[in-house]
Amino acid sequence: MVDQLLLKTFEEKNKLEIELSNLRRHVDHLHRDLVHLEKLFKSILIQSKKHMVRLVGGGFMSGRLEVKIDGEWGTVCDDYFGTDDANVVCKQLGYSSGVVRDQAYYGMGSLKILMDDVACLGSELAIQNCRYKREHDCSHSEDVGVICS
């Protein structure tokens, strides 16, 4: 009788260990899937942010800054636009840092001026997340340019 109880307990323990092993395997698969989905989501997010800003009229990594806000492309005024702002733009495009070029260095744009008095802290993921004014007192002779590196 005791032997049968021990055998039954041993069998139940083995079943539980097998179930636990299977559960661990499933959790490992789920973890790998979640890591993959997180990487995919970050990639999509980065690509999405990249498509919200562009450099026009310059070389490969430079040009007049144009941004997309509420589905509309436009230019950015150079008033108070500084290194922190240029760095955010360049990081948004996948580069590490930026230099400001003011006074329509890359030519005057023809699109609506969408941003003025931009004030990034430098930690934002996109220039659209920085403080700025939609109303402006600029002309296209003040379109800002950026050089990324």
OpenMM code with the backbone's topology and positions (N, CA, C; nanometers):
from openmm import Vec3, app, unit

residues = "MET VAL ASP GLN LEU LEU LEU LYS THR PHE GLU GLU LYS ASN LYS LEU GLU ILE GLU LEU SER ASN LEU ARG ARG HIS VAL ASP HIS LEU HIS ARG ASP LEU VAL HIS LEU GLU LYS LEU PHE LYS SER ILE LEU ILE GLN SER LYS LYS HIS MET VAL ARG LEU VAL GLY GLY GLY PHE MET SER GLY ARG LEU GLU VAL LYS ILE ASP GLY GLU TRP GLY THR VAL CYS ASP ASP TYR PHE GLY THR ASP ASP ALA ASN VAL VAL CYS LYS GLN LEU GLY TYR SER SER GLY VAL VAL ARG ASP GLN ALA TYR TYR GLY MET GLY SER LEU LYS ILE LEU MET ASP ASP VAL ALA CYS LEU GLY SER GLU LEU ALA ILE GLN ASN CYS ARG TYR LYS ARG GLU HIS ASP CYS SER HIS SER GLU ASP VAL GLY VAL ILE CYS SER".split()
positions = [
    Vec3(0.0813, -0.1187, 0.0000),
    Vec3(0.0000, 0.0000, 0.0000),
    Vec3(0.0861, 0.1258, 0.0000),
    Vec3(0.1859, 0.1271, 0.0866),
    Vec3(0.2768, 0.2411, 0.0921),
    Vec3(0.3539, 0.2502, -0.0382),
    Vec3(0.3926, 0.1350, -0.0909),
    Vec3(0.4654, 0.1336, -0.2184),
    Vec3(0.3793, 0.1912, -0.3309),
    Vec3(0.2498, 0.1553, -0.3306),
    Vec3(0.1596, 0.2078, -0.4334),
    Vec3(0.1426, 0.3592, -0.4196),
    Vec3(0.1327, 0.4068, -0.2980),
    Vec3(0.1220, 0.5506, -0.2755),
    Vec3(0.2478, 0.6223, -0.3203),
    Vec3(0.3626, 0.5649, -0.2879),
    Vec3(0.4898, 0.6247, -0.3307),
    Vec3(0.5008, 0.6247, -0.4825),
    Vec3(0.4611, 0.5136, -0.5449),
    Vec3(0.4662, 0.5043, -0.6906),
    Vec3(0.3723, 0.6068, -0.7535),
    Vec3(0.2509, 0.6193, -0.6994),
    Vec3(0.1546, 0.7160, -0.7520),
    Vec3(0.2064, 0.8592, -0.7333),
    Vec3(0.2637, 0.8884, -0.6180),
    Vec3(0.3205, 1.0204, -0.5915),
    Vec3(0.4352, 1.0481, -0.6879),
    Vec3(0.5201, 0.9482, -0.7094),
    Vec3(0.6328, 0.9631, -0.8016),
    Vec3(0.5829, 0.9899, -0.9440),
    Vec3(0.4793, 0.9156, -0.9872),
    Vec3(0.4236, 0.9345, -1.1215),
    Vec3(0.3633, 1.0747, -1.1369),
    Vec3(0.2912, 1.1183, -1.0338),
    Vec3(0.2322, 1.2521, -1.0386),
    Vec3(0.3403, 1.3596, -1.0413),
    Vec3(0.4471, 1.3358, -0.9656),
    Vec3(0.5586, 1.4311, -0.9661),
    Vec3(0.6214, 1.4375, -1.1051),
    Vec3(0.6400, 1.3232, -1.1677),
    Vec3(0.6971, 1.3200, -1.3030),
    Vec3(0.6066, 1.3925, -1.4027),
    Vec3(0.4747, 1.3696, -1.3910),
    Vec3(0.3805, 1.4389, -1.4797),
    Vec3(0.3893, 1.5903, -1.4608),
    Vec3(0.3953, 1.6328, -1.3351),
    Vec3(0.4060, 1.7766, -1.3071),
    Vec3(0.5362, 1.8342, -1.3617),
    Vec3(0.6452, 1.7588, -1.3479),
    Vec3(0.7741, 1.8060, -1.4003),
    Vec3(0.7704, 1.8177, -1.5522),
    Vec3(0.7060, 1.7228, -1.6171),
    Vec3(0.6936, 1.7279, -1.7636),
    Vec3(0.6078, 1.8479, -1.8045),
    Vec3(0.4954, 1.8673, -1.7339),
    Vec3(0.4097, 1.9823, -1.7643),
    Vec3(0.4829, 2.1139, -1.7406),
    Vec3(0.5593, 2.1194, -1.6326),
    Vec3(0.6369, 2.2396, -1.6031),
    Vec3(0.7422, 2.2635, -1.7109),
    Vec3(0.8066, 2.1584, -1.7554),
    Vec3(0.9067, 2.1707, -1.8623),
    Vec3(0.8416, 2.2217, -1.9913),
    Vec3(0.7253, 2.1675, -2.0242),
    Vec3(0.6529, 2.2137, -2.1437),
    Vec3(0.6119, 2.3599, -2.1296),
    Vec3(0.5650, 2.3951, -2.0108),
    Vec3(0.5255, 2.5335, -1.9853),
    Vec3(0.6449, 2.6277, -2.0002),
    Vec3(0.7597, 2.5885, -1.9466),
    Vec3(0.8811, 2.6709, -1.9613),
    Vec3(0.9178, 2.6893, -2.1079),
    Vec3(0.9053, 2.5810, -2.1853),
    Vec3(0.9365, 2.5885, -2.3283),
    Vec3(0.8422, 2.6871, -2.3982),
    Vec3(0.7139, 2.6809, -2.3640),
    Vec3(0.6167, 2.7745, -2.4222),
    Vec3(0.6476, 2.9181, -2.3823),
    Vec3(0.6836, 2.9392, -2.2568),
    Vec3(0.7188, 3.0739, -2.2101),
    Vec3(0.8419, 3.1245, -2.2847),
    Vec3(0.9412, 3.0380, -2.3051),
    Vec3(1.0607, 3.0777, -2.3814),
    Vec3(1.0239, 3.1191, -2.5237),
    Vec3(0.9352, 3.0423, -2.5872),
    Vec3(0.8910, 3.0773, -2.7232),
    Vec3(0.8174, 3.2108, -2.7233),
    Vec3(0.7305, 3.2302, -2.6254),
    Vec3(0.6586, 3.3576, -2.6156),
    Vec3(0.7547, 3.4739, -2.5942),
    Vec3(0.8543, 3.4533, -2.5116),
    Vec3(0.9527, 3.5591, -2.4862),
    Vec3(1.0267, 3.5952, -2.6150),
    Vec3(1.0701, 3.4933, -2.6899),
    Vec3(1.1382, 3.5197, -2.8175),
    Vec3(1.0460, 3.5955, -2.9132),
    Vec3(0.9194, 3.5546, -2.9184),
    Vec3(0.8237, 3.6242, -3.0050),
    Vec3(0.8056, 3.7694, -2.9618),
    Vec3(0.7964, 3.7926, -2.8314),
    Vec3(0.7808, 3.9295, -2.7811),
    Vec3(0.9027, 4.0149, -2.8123),
    Vec3(1.0217, 3.9591, -2.7968),
    Vec3(1.1441, 4.0330, -2.8297),
    Vec3(1.1441, 4.0684, -2.9777),
    Vec3(1.1058, 3.9734, -3.0620),
    Vec3(1.0996, 3.9990, -3.2068),
    Vec3(0.9975, 4.1085, -3.2378),
    Vec3(0.8799, 4.1000, -3.1770),
    Vec3(0.7771, 4.2018, -3.2005),
    Vec3(0.8211, 4.3391, -3.1515),
    Vec3(0.8912, 4.3435, -3.0383),
    Vec3(0.9407, 4.4715, -2.9870),
    Vec3(1.0399, 4.5342, -3.0851),
    Vec3(1.1311, 4.4526, -3.1392),
    Vec3(1.2274, 4.5037, -3.2377),
    Vec3(1.1551, 4.5528, -3.3628),
    Vec3(1.0575, 4.4769, -3.4074),
    Vec3(0.9804, 4.5148, -3.5256),
    Vec3(0.9055, 4.6453, -3.5015),
    Vec3(0.8425, 4.6581, -3.3853),
    Vec3(0.7690, 4.7798, -3.3513),
    Vec3(0.8627, 4.8998, -3.3478),
    Vec3(0.9796, 4.8848, -3.2845),
    Vec3(1.0753, 4.9951, -3.2783),
    Vec3(1.1207, 5.0345, -3.4179),
    Vec3(1.1431, 4.9356, -3.5039),
    Vec3(1.1841, 4.9639, -3.6412),
    Vec3(1.0754, 5.0412, -3.7153),
    Vec3(0.9507, 4.9992, -3.6999),
    Vec3(0.8394, 5.0687, -3.7648),
    Vec3(0.8269, 5.2100, -3.7098),
    Vec3(0.8421, 5.2248, -3.5786),
    Vec3(0.8331, 5.3563, -3.5159),
    Vec3(0.9429, 5.4482, -3.5679),
    Vec3(1.0651, 5.3961, -3.5778),
    Vec3(1.1767, 5.4761, -3.6286),
    Vec3(1.1496, 5.5161, -3.7733),
    Vec3(1.1054, 5.4213, -3.8563),
    Vec3(1.0757, 5.4530, -3.9956),
    Vec3(0.9652, 5.5572, -4.0048),
    Vec3(0.8651, 5.5453, -3.9184),
    Vec3(0.7555, 5.6412, -3.9187),
    Vec3(0.8063, 5.7810, -3.8855),
    Vec3(0.8918, 5.7905, -3.7848),
    Vec3(0.9459, 5.9207, -3.7461),
    Vec3(1.0346, 5.9772, -3.8573),
    Vec3(1.1090, 5.8903, -3.9257),
    Vec3(1.1945, 5.9361, -4.0351),
    Vec3(1.1114, 5.9994, -4.1459),
    Vec3(0.9927, 5.9463, -4.1680),
    Vec3(0.9093, 5.9976, -4.2765),
    Vec3(0.8353, 6.1250, -4.2383),
    Vec3(0.8644, 6.1789, -4.1209),
    Vec3(0.8010, 6.3021, -4.0753),
    Vec3(0.8948, 6.4218, -4.0888),
    Vec3(1.0148, 6.3984, -4.1392),
    Vec3(1.1135, 6.5052, -4.1523),
    Vec3(1.2030, 6.4726, -4.2724),
    Vec3(1.2477, 6.5759, -4.3421),
    Vec3(1.3380, 6.5537, -4.4562),
    Vec3(1.4263, 6.6760, -4.4738),
    Vec3(1.5406, 6.6544, -4.5389),
    Vec3(1.6341, 6.7621, -4.5714),
    Vec3(1.6349, 6.7770, -4.7233),
    Vec3(1.6096, 6.8991, -4.7714),
    Vec3(1.5888, 6.9236, -4.9141),
    Vec3(1.6898, 7.0258, -4.9653),
    Vec3(1.7432, 7.0016, -5.0845),
    Vec3(1.8264, 7.1012, -5.1509),
    Vec3(1.9733, 7.0983, -5.1143),
    Vec3(2.0136, 7.0009, -5.0362),
    Vec3(2.1545, 6.9897, -4.9983),
    Vec3(2.2108, 6.8582, -5.0480),
    Vec3(2.3111, 6.8107, -4.9784),
    Vec3(2.3700, 6.6822, -5.0130),
    Vec3(2.2947, 6.5683, -4.9471),
    Vec3(2.3644, 6.4574, -4.9303),
    Vec3(2.3046, 6.3358, -4.8753),
    Vec3(2.2536, 6.3549, -4.7326),
    Vec3(2.3266, 6.4300, -4.6512),
    Vec3(2.2916, 6.4459, -4.5096),
    Vec3(2.2697, 6.5920, -4.4720),
    Vec3(2.2290, 6.6727, -4.5666),
    Vec3(2.2111, 6.8153, -4.5370),
    Vec3(2.1028, 6.8737, -4.6265),
    Vec3(2.0488, 6.9871, -4.5828),
    Vec3(1.9498, 7.0550, -4.6647),
    Vec3(1.8552, 7.1396, -4.5825),
    Vec3(1.7621, 7.2022, -4.6523),
    Vec3(1.6575, 7.2806, -4.5868),
    Vec3(1.5677, 7.1832, -4.5113),
    Vec3(1.5372, 7.2150, -4.3874),
    Vec3(1.4536, 7.1279, -4.3051),
    Vec3(1.3070, 7.1443, -4.3426),
    Vec3(1.2436, 7.0312, -4.3732),
    Vec3(1.1000, 7.0286, -4.3961),
    Vec3(1.0400, 6.9232, -4.3039),
    Vec3(0.9259, 6.9570, -4.2452),
    Vec3(0.8599, 6.8683, -4.1495),
    Vec3(0.7172, 6.8403, -4.1947),
    Vec3(0.6648, 6.7290, -4.1468),
    Vec3(0.5258, 6.6939, -4.1751),
    Vec3(0.4481, 6.7023, -4.0445),
    Vec3(0.3476, 6.7886, -4.0427),
    Vec3(0.2625, 6.8063, -3.9252),
    Vec3(0.1173, 6.7998, -3.9709),
    Vec3(0.0409, 6.7153, -3.9054),
    Vec3(-0.1013, 6.6984, -3.9402),
    Vec3(-0.1204, 6.6694, -4.0891),
    Vec3(-0.0324, 6.5853, -4.1440),
    Vec3(-0.0440, 6.5442, -4.2833),
    Vec3(0.0050, 6.6445, -4.3855),
    Vec3(0.0616, 6.7559, -4.3410),
    Vec3(0.1059, 6.8623, -4.4319),
    Vec3(0.2566, 6.8843, -4.4174),
    Vec3(0.3262, 6.8949, -4.5304),
    Vec3(0.4691, 6.9263, -4.5303),
    Vec3(0.4878, 7.0775, -4.5295),
    Vec3(0.5924, 7.1208, -4.4599),
    Vec3(0.6234, 7.2628, -4.4565),
    Vec3(0.7648, 7.2875, -4.4083),
    Vec3(0.8035, 7.4139, -4.4047),
    Vec3(0.9390, 7.4514, -4.3645),
    Vec3(0.9412, 7.4952, -4.2184),
    Vec3(1.0630, 7.5192, -4.1696),
    Vec3(1.0846, 7.5589, -4.0305),
    Vec3(1.1632, 7.6892, -4.0294),
    Vec3(1.1176, 7.7843, -3.9507),
    Vec3(1.1845, 7.9141, -3.9384),
    Vec3(1.3104, 7.8996, -3.8529),
    Vec3(1.4138, 7.9769, -3.8848),
    Vec3(1.5405, 7.9655, -3.8125),
    Vec3(1.5448, 8.0426, -3.6804),
    Vec3(1.4382, 8.1149, -3.6452),
    Vec3(1.4369, 8.1896, -3.5187),
    Vec3(1.4629, 8.0953, -3.4015),
    Vec3(1.5667, 8.1220, -3.3257),
    Vec3(1.6043, 8.0461, -3.2054),
    Vec3(1.6379, 7.8997, -3.2324),
    Vec3(1.6501, 7.8596, -3.3574),
    Vec3(1.6816, 7.7206, -3.3897),
    Vec3(1.8285, 7.6972, -3.3587),
    Vec3(1.8566, 7.6025, -3.2701),
    Vec3(1.9937, 7.5822, -3.2241),
    Vec3(2.0415, 7.4389, -3.2379),
    Vec3(2.1553, 7.4126, -3.1768),
    Vec3(2.2200, 7.2819, -3.1866),
    Vec3(2.1322, 7.1693, -3.1325),
    Vec3(2.0658, 7.1909, -3.0188),
    Vec3(1.9778, 7.0858, -2.9651),
    Vec3(1.8688, 7.0496, -3.0649),
    Vec3(1.8153, 7.1495, -3.1329),
    Vec3(1.7103, 7.1268, -3.2328),
    Vec3(1.7656, 7.0474, -3.3515),
    Vec3(1.8829, 7.0884, -3.3997),
    Vec3(1.9463, 7.0185, -3.5121),
    Vec3(1.9801, 6.8744, -3.4739),
    Vec3(2.0256, 6.8539, -3.3497),
    Vec3(2.0576, 6.7182, -3.3046),
    Vec3(1.9342, 6.6285, -3.3040),
    Vec3(1.8211, 6.6806, -3.2596),
    Vec3(1.6969, 6.6022, -3.2589),
    Vec3(1.6593, 6.5634, -3.4018),
    Vec3(1.6674, 6.6577, -3.4951),
    Vec3(1.6356, 6.6292, -3.6358),
    Vec3(1.7259, 6.5186, -3.6888),
    Vec3(1.8552, 6.5321, -3.6644),
    Vec3(1.9499, 6.4340, -3.7181),
    Vec3(1.9314, 6.2969, -3.6540),
    Vec3(1.9042, 6.2927, -3.5251),
    Vec3(1.8771, 6.1637, -3.4601),
    Vec3(1.7493, 6.1027, -3.5156),
    Vec3(1.6515, 6.1855, -3.5448),
    Vec3(1.5266, 6.1391, -3.6048),
    Vec3(1.5536, 6.0743, -3.7406),
    Vec3(1.6534, 6.1238, -3.8106),
    Vec3(1.6898, 6.0698, -3.9419),
    Vec3(1.7908, 5.9554, -3.9325),
    Vec3(1.8321, 5.9214, -3.8097),
    Vec3(1.9244, 5.8100, -3.7920),
    Vec3(2.0701, 5.8492, -3.7815),
    Vec3(2.0997, 5.9776, -3.7719),
    Vec3(2.2374, 6.0247, -3.7569),
    Vec3(2.2621, 6.0619, -3.6111),
    Vec3(2.3847, 6.1036, -3.5804),
    Vec3(2.4160, 6.1277, -3.4392),
    Vec3(2.4094, 6.2738, -3.3980),
    Vec3(2.4423, 6.3656, -3.4867),
    Vec3(2.4423, 6.5066, -3.4453),
    Vec3(2.4176, 6.5974, -3.5656),
    Vec3(2.3936, 6.7256, -3.5334),
    Vec3(2.3621, 6.8194, -3.6404),
    Vec3(2.4183, 6.9578, -3.6180),
    Vec3(2.4306, 7.0306, -3.7284),
    Vec3(2.4773, 7.1694, -3.7282),
    Vec3(2.3697, 7.2527, -3.7975),
    Vec3(2.3444, 7.3708, -3.7449),
    Vec3(2.2407, 7.4596, -3.7987),
    Vec3(2.2974, 7.5454, -3.9114),
    Vec3(2.2182, 7.5623, -4.0172),
    Vec3(2.2473, 7.6583, -4.1236),
    Vec3(2.1238, 7.7476, -4.1353),
    Vec3(2.1407, 7.8764, -4.1095),
    Vec3(2.0251, 7.9667, -4.1081),
    Vec3(2.0175, 8.0494, -4.2362),
    Vec3(1.9222, 8.1388, -4.2399),
    Vec3(1.9015, 8.2343, -4.3489),
    Vec3(1.8928, 8.1674, -4.4857),
    Vec3(1.8110, 8.0638, -4.4930),
    Vec3(1.7840, 7.9937, -4.6198),
    Vec3(1.9121, 7.9503, -4.6902),
    Vec3(2.0061, 7.8994, -4.6133),
    Vec3(2.1352, 7.8540, -4.6664),
    Vec3(2.1162, 7.7564, -4.7833),
    Vec3(2.0143, 7.6726, -4.7763),
    Vec3(1.9876, 7.5745, -4.8826),
    Vec3(1.8741, 7.6186, -4.9745),
    Vec3(1.8487, 7.7467, -4.9776),
    Vec3(1.7444, 7.8006, -5.0643),
    Vec3(1.6129, 7.8191, -4.9912),
    Vec3(1.5332, 7.9070, -5.0444),
    Vec3(1.4031, 7.9359, -4.9843),
    Vec3(1.3006, 7.8324, -5.0295),
    Vec3(1.2254, 7.7831, -4.9346),
    Vec3(1.1199, 7.6881, -4.9661),
    Vec3(0.9965, 7.7592, -5.0175),
    Vec3(0.9030, 7.6806, -5.0675),
    Vec3(0.7773, 7.7382, -5.1162),
    Vec3(0.6575, 7.6845, -5.0379),
    Vec3(0.6830, 7.5885, -4.9498),
    Vec3(0.5748, 7.5320, -4.8693),
    Vec3(0.5395, 7.6258, -4.7547),
    Vec3(0.4297, 7.6006, -4.6925),
    Vec3(0.3866, 7.6784, -4.5761),
    Vec3(0.4899, 7.6644, -4.4631),
    Vec3(0.5145, 7.7723, -4.3897),
    Vec3(0.6031, 7.7673, -4.2733),
    Vec3(0.5215, 7.7091, -4.1576),
    Vec3(0.5639, 7.5918, -4.1074),
    Vec3(0.4854, 7.5201, -4.0070),
    Vec3(0.5381, 7.5337, -3.8648),
    Vec3(0.6654, 7.5706, -3.8498),
    Vec3(0.7227, 7.5771, -3.7152),
    Vec3(0.8062, 7.7037, -3.6993),
    Vec3(0.7932, 7.7668, -3.5834),
    Vec3(0.8738, 7.8839, -3.5484),
    Vec3(0.9109, 7.8720, -3.4009),
    Vec3(1.0190, 7.9354, -3.3637),
    Vec3(1.0656, 7.9367, -3.2242),
    Vec3(1.0741, 7.7952, -3.1665),
    Vec3(1.1356, 7.7051, -3.2414),
    Vec3(1.1523, 7.5666, -3.1963),
    Vec3(1.2438, 7.5649, -3.0741),
    Vec3(1.2067, 7.4854, -2.9751),
    Vec3(1.2862, 7.4773, -2.8516),
    Vec3(1.2924, 7.3323, -2.8040),
    Vec3(1.3882, 7.2573, -2.8576),
    Vec3(1.4079, 7.1186, -2.8150),
    Vec3(1.4992, 7.1151, -2.6929),
    Vec3(1.4780, 7.0162, -2.6090),
    Vec3(1.5682, 6.9924, -2.4969),
    Vec3(1.6875, 6.9088, -2.5420),
    Vec3(1.6675, 6.8319, -2.6487),
    Vec3(1.7725, 6.7453, -2.7011),
    Vec3(1.7427, 6.5984, -2.6802),
    Vec3(1.6473, 6.5675, -2.5939),
    Vec3(1.6140, 6.4279, -2.5640),
    Vec3(1.4911, 6.3787, -2.6412),
    Vec3(1.4256, 6.4670, -2.7143),
    Vec3(1.3045, 6.4289, -2.7882),
    Vec3(1.3401, 6.3309, -2.9006),
    Vec3(1.2445, 6.2448, -2.9348),
    Vec3(1.2642, 6.1481, -3.0420),
    Vec3(1.2314, 6.2063, -3.1789),
    Vec3(1.1591, 6.3171, -3.1808),
    Vec3(1.1217, 6.3810, -3.3070),
    Vec3(1.1058, 6.5305, -3.2834),
    Vec3(1.1380, 6.6094, -3.3851),
    Vec3(1.1275, 6.7551, -3.3704),
    Vec3(0.9830, 6.7973, -3.3433),
    Vec3(0.8880, 6.7179, -3.3924),
    Vec3(0.7479, 6.7492, -3.3680),
    Vec3(0.7121, 6.7386, -3.2192),
    Vec3(0.7972, 6.6730, -3.1392),
    Vec3(0.7747, 6.6619, -2.9948),
    Vec3(0.8348, 6.7777, -2.9167),
    Vec3(0.9086, 6.8650, -2.9829),
    Vec3(0.9695, 6.9812, -2.9173),
    Vec3(0.8650, 7.0924, -2.9039),
    Vec3(0.8943, 7.1889, -2.8187),
    Vec3(0.8072, 7.3065, -2.8104),
    Vec3(0.8300, 7.3912, -2.9353),
    Vec3(0.7240, 7.4460, -2.9903),
    Vec3(0.7335, 7.5352, -3.1066),
    Vec3(0.6019, 7.6092, -3.1213),
    Vec3(0.6063, 7.7108, -3.2063),
    Vec3(0.4846, 7.7866, -3.2371),
    Vec3(0.4424, 7.7562, -3.3795),
    Vec3(0.3127, 7.7418, -3.4000),
    Vec3(0.2602, 7.7247, -3.5356),
    Vec3(0.2476, 7.8602, -3.6040),
    Vec3(0.2118, 7.9630, -3.5267),
    Vec3(0.2069, 8.0981, -3.5827),
    Vec3(0.3501, 8.1478, -3.5941),
    Vec3(0.3777, 8.2224, -3.6999),
    Vec3(0.5165, 8.2653, -3.7210),
    Vec3(0.5211, 8.4104, -3.7670),
    Vec3(0.6407, 8.4660, -3.7548),
    Vec3(0.6672, 8.6009, -3.8059),
    Vec3(0.7866, 8.5939, -3.9002),
    Vec3(0.7902, 8.4882, -3.9802),
    Vec3(0.9052, 8.4598, -4.0670),
    Vec3(0.8675, 8.4704, -4.2142),
    Vec3(0.9709, 8.4781, -4.2949),
    Vec3(0.9556, 8.4616, -4.4391),
    Vec3(1.0467, 8.3454, -4.4782),
    Vec3(1.0366, 8.3021, -4.6016),
    Vec3(1.1193, 8.1895, -4.6452),
    Vec3(1.2683, 8.2237, -4.6508),
    Vec3(1.3035, 8.3504, -4.6389),
    Vec3(1.4459, 8.3857, -4.6300),
    Vec3(1.5040, 8.3413, -4.4951),
    Vec3(1.4175, 8.2933, -4.4053),
    Vec3(1.4608, 8.2438, -4.2743),
    Vec3(1.4415, 8.0925, -4.2607),
    Vec3(1.4249, 8.0218, -4.3716),
    Vec3(1.4123, 7.8758, -4.3652),
    Vec3(1.5416, 7.8168, -4.3109),
    Vec3(1.5288, 7.7300, -4.2111),
    Vec3(1.6472, 7.6724, -4.1482),
    Vec3(1.6961, 7.5509, -4.2268),
    Vec3(1.8260, 7.5325, -4.2253),
    Vec3(1.8890, 7.4153, -4.2839),
    Vec3(1.9661, 7.3404, -4.1770),
    Vec3(1.9945, 7.2140, -4.2041),
    Vec3(2.0659, 7.1298, -4.1079),
    Vec3(2.1673, 7.0444, -4.1827),
    Vec3(2.2837, 7.0275, -4.1197),
    Vec3(2.3848, 6.9335, -4.1684),
    Vec3(2.3969, 6.8239, -4.0635),
    Vec3(2.3749, 6.7002, -4.1027),
    Vec3(2.3842, 6.5871, -4.0095),
    Vec3(2.5171, 6.5135, -4.0261),
    Vec3(2.5599, 6.4539, -3.9176),
    Vec3(2.6805, 6.3692, -3.9236),
    Vec3(2.6639, 6.2523, -3.8292),
] * unit.nanometer
topology = app.Topology()
chain = topology.addChain("A")
for resn in residues:
    res = topology.addResidue(resn, chain)
    for name in ("N", "CA", "C"):
        topology.addAtom(name, app.Element.getBySymbol(name[0]), res)
